[in-house]
Amino acid sequence: MQLTIFGASGGIGRHLVDQALAAGHDVTAVVRDPARLPGTAARVVTADLAAADRTALRAALDGADAVLSGLGPRSRADAGVASRGTRAITEAMAGSGVGRIVVVSAAPVGVVPSPGRPNPPRYDEGDGPLMRFVLGPAIRRVLRHHYADLALMEEELRDGGLDWTVVRPPRLTDGPLTGRYRTAYGRNIRGGLTVSRADVAHLMLALLDRPDSVRQTVGVAR
């Protein structure tokens, strides 16, 4: 399969590139700074999604069967990168005829409002009491700008015509690839507080071959 990976130099993106190459896929890695992805066997395309470089995006999508995105802010200075970047990607996909995209979001986002979804559910049905009443509200308060950006990203995917899948992990770790994680469609994982970036990448690649995951959110955790 020919895959285009955005955010390829990030924590999840690097695992996506390495695992996709190891599985025999033809990979195009899209990065803002190629120096952050040294020594890769992937084809590297330089593009700044904040500037919506249409020529570079079209080149990155040429011949692609599917898109994977690990976009997300590394700091407050990157606020809005997920929604803006995903908007640029989906617009370029529409013009290139590429229809499949799998993106990473975050477990708390299901209860975060967005302009088109101002009254989301109060609780995620997969969350237990500790997450509903203690950890969840505290995390959303501290990272409210980050989650608002991801909620807007998800909204734009829902409103578009692509075959999207959104993966919602809890706290990410730098642990190894294990392949031993739990998943659920449309909800978070009860008692699932962490998952490794490597395992999230593993799931995102696996979902490309699951038609039942199209236009679904997928919770994942250890």
Secondary structure as UniProt FT lines:
FT   STRAND          2..6
FT   TURN            8..9
FT   HELIX           11..22
FT   TURN            23..24
FT   STRAND          26..31
FT   HELIX           34..36
FT   TURN            38..39
FT   STRAND          43..46
FT   HELIX           49..51
FT   HELIX           54..61
FT   TURN            62..63
FT   STRAND          66..69
FT   HELIX           76..78
FT   TURN            79..80
FT   HELIX           81..96
FT   STRAND          100..104
FT   HELIX           107..111
FT   TURN            115..116
FT   TURN            125..126
FT   HELIX           129..130
FT   HELIX           131..135
FT   HELIX           136..142
FT   HELIX           144..159
FT   STRAND          163..168
FT   STRAND          171..173
FT   STRAND          182..185
FT   TURN            190..191
FT   STRAND          194..196
FT   HELIX           197..207
FT   TURN            208..209
FT   HELIX           211..213
FT   TURN            214..215
FT   STRAND          216..221
//
